[in-house]
Amino acid sequence: MTDTKRLEELISSKGLKSTYIAERLGITYQSFWGKMAGKRQFRIKEIVALREILGLTKAETYDIFLG
């Protein structure tokens, strides 16, 4: 299960907006927040994109999305 609290903190700490993240992921804002609320899961390509956008290490990515 995704650690959405940690993910939200990372997004905020980078000064990024949810709409920007959703756009970069190629999904709607509503879809992004559905995933952040735990109603949907992030797809592999979205996880890879988030890793790039947020500059996450492999360990951080694992902890957030698989830990």
C-alpha positions as MATLAB code, in Angstrom:
seq = 'MTDTKRLEELISSKGLKSTYIAERLGITYQSFWGKMAGKRQFRIKEIVALREILGLTKAETYDIFLG';
ca = [
       0.000    0.000    0.000;
       1.268    3.462   -0.881;
       2.483    5.701    1.933;
       0.473    8.657    0.664;
       1.272   10.803    3.700;
       4.996   10.581    2.968;
       4.368   11.094   -0.744;
       2.280   14.196   -0.041;
       5.021   15.564    2.246;
       7.644   15.046   -0.470;
       5.506   16.768   -3.093;
       4.922   19.690   -0.748;
       8.592   19.929    0.260;
       9.545   20.230   -3.415;
       7.053   23.095   -3.778;
       5.043   21.207   -6.403;
       1.305   21.427   -6.964;
      -1.013   18.446   -7.321;
      -2.224   19.684  -10.694;
       1.375   19.758  -11.962;
       2.016   16.215  -10.712;
      -1.209   14.928  -12.296;
      -0.317   16.598  -15.593;
       3.175   15.058  -15.570;
       1.659   11.650  -14.859;
      -0.792   12.048  -17.734;
      -3.839   11.654  -15.500;
      -6.586   13.961  -14.296;
      -6.392   15.831  -11.021;
      -9.355   13.789   -9.762;
      -7.629   10.523  -10.655;
      -4.457   11.658   -8.880;
      -6.364   12.465   -5.706;
      -8.218    9.166   -5.905;
      -4.812    7.494   -5.813;
      -3.622    9.749   -2.986;
      -6.785    8.897   -1.024;
      -6.046    5.187   -1.428;
      -9.084    4.532   -3.622;
      -6.895    3.560   -6.573;
      -3.353    2.290   -6.955;
      -0.538    3.965   -8.814;
       0.512    2.178  -11.995;
       4.140    1.236  -12.555;
       4.643    3.964  -15.180;
       3.230    6.538  -12.732;
       5.581    5.341   -9.990;
       8.531    5.622  -12.373;
       7.422    9.136  -13.348;
       6.991   10.160   -9.702;
      10.458    8.828   -8.938;
      11.878   11.047  -11.656;
       9.778   14.110  -10.783;
      10.581   13.939   -7.071;
      14.163   12.691   -7.419;
      13.531    9.618   -5.294;
      16.130    6.952   -4.676;
      15.291    3.295   -5.317;
      15.020    2.752   -1.561;
      12.652    5.709   -1.107;
      10.533    4.514   -4.019;
      10.327    1.035   -2.527;
       9.447    2.363    0.933;
       6.696    4.661   -0.380;
       5.059    2.339   -2.879;
       5.836   -1.185   -1.674;
       6.869   -0.860    1.969;
];
